[in-house]
Amino acid sequence: MPELPPLSETCAGNCNGQSVESTGINVVKVMTWAIGAASVLFIILGAISLITSNGNPDKVKKGKQTILGAIIGLVVAILTAVILGQVARTATTGQGPIP
């Protein structure tokens, strides 16, 4: 069975100097930014729901759930970016995780 070249040396078509790893890292960066922006938007919407609830327990609960969900989503996005960054670092340099 023939040996496959490393991912950094393969390119289907015109890559414009970009490797598979750098393209993947760029995708992760864009997705993390988009999820962060969406999380901030949902935190604002949850806060507006809390402010306009006028003590209505259902609206207060909905606002709190919206804010909590946005914060959880933001934490998951950050952790995903960190984990994938470590995987990409290991794949491209052959070095293990940061000590």
C-alpha positions in Angstrom: 0.0 0.0 0.0 1.5 3.4 -1.0 2.3 5.9 1.7 0.2 9.0 1.8 1.9 12.4 2.0 1.3 14.5 5.2 -1.8 16.7 5.1 0.3 19.8 4.9 1.7 18.7 1.5 -1.6 17.7 -0.1 -3.9 20.0 -2.0 -6.8 19.2 -4.3 -6.8 21.9 -6.9 -5.5 25.4 -6.3 -5.0 26.0 -2.5 -3.5 29.4 -2.9 -0.8 28.4 -0.4 -3.2 27.2 2.2 -2.9 23.8 3.8 -5.7 21.7 5.0 -4.7 22.5 8.6 -4.7 26.2 8.1 -8.1 26.1 6.4 -9.5 24.0 9.2 -8.1 26.4 11.8 -9.7 29.4 9.9 -13.1 27.6 9.9 -12.9 27.0 13.6 -12.0 30.7 14.2 -14.9 31.9 12.2 -17.3 29.5 13.8 -16.1 30.5 17.3 -16.6 34.1 16.5 -20.1 33.5 15.1 -21.1 31.5 18.1 -19.7 34.2 20.4 -21.6 36.9 18.6 -24.8 34.8 18.8 -24.2 34.2 22.5 -23.9 37.9 23.2 -27.1 38.5 21.2 -29.0 35.9 23.2 -27.6 37.3 26.5 -29.0 40.7 25.5 -32.3 39.3 24.5 -32.5 37.4 27.8 -31.7 40.6 29.7 -34.4 42.5 27.8 -36.9 39.7 28.6 -35.9 40.1 32.3 -36.2 43.8 32.2 -39.6 43.8 30.5 -41.1 41.0 32.6 -42.8 43.3 35.1 -42.5 40.5 37.7 -44.2 37.9 35.5 -42.7 34.6 36.7 -42.9 33.0 33.3 -41.1 35.8 31.5 -38.4 35.9 34.3 -37.9 32.2 34.0 -37.7 32.5 30.2 -35.1 35.3 30.4 -33.0 33.4 32.9 -33.1 30.3 30.7 -32.1 32.3 27.7 -29.1 33.8 29.4 -28.0 30.5 30.9 -28.2 28.8 27.6 -26.2 31.5 25.9 -23.5 31.3 28.5 -23.3 27.5 28.3 -23.1 27.8 24.5 -20.3 30.3 24.8 -18.3 28.1 27.2 -18.8 25.1 24.9 -17.6 27.2 21.9 -14.5 28.4 23.7 -13.6 24.9 24.9 -14.1 23.5 21.4 -11.8 26.1 20.0 -9.1 25.4 22.6 -9.4 21.6 22.1 -9.3 21.8 18.3 -6.4 24.3 18.5 -4.4 21.7 20.5 -5.3 19.0 18.1 -4.2 21.2 15.1 -1.0 22.1 16.9 -0.3 18.4 17.6 -1.1 17.4 14.0 1.0 20.1 12.4 4.0 20.2 14.7 4.0 16.7 16.1 4.4 18.3 19.6 2.0 17.3 22.4 -0.3 19.6 24.3 1.0 22.7 26.0 2.6 21.6 29.3 
